[in-house]
Amino acid sequence: MNATELREKNDTELQALLVAKKDDLMHFRLQMATGVVDNVRLSRNARRDIARIHTILNERARTAVGA
């Protein structure tokens, strides 16, 4: 998921997506511990998506305070 797709969503959708991504990351880590995972890169992608969502939410919060 890229930043332009995320910017089109509103804050509540982003919060829901953030919770879902964190949940996916937790399940992925559990799978890593049991040795079931085939593609290790999914963890990196999930963490980057979480960081993108946090960045967009912080940008919106800063513009709301400044306006």
Secondary structure, 3 states (H helix, E strand, C coil): CCHHHHHCCCHHHHHHHHHHHHHHHHHHHHHHHHCCCCCCHHHHHHHHHHHHHHHHHHHHHHHHHHC
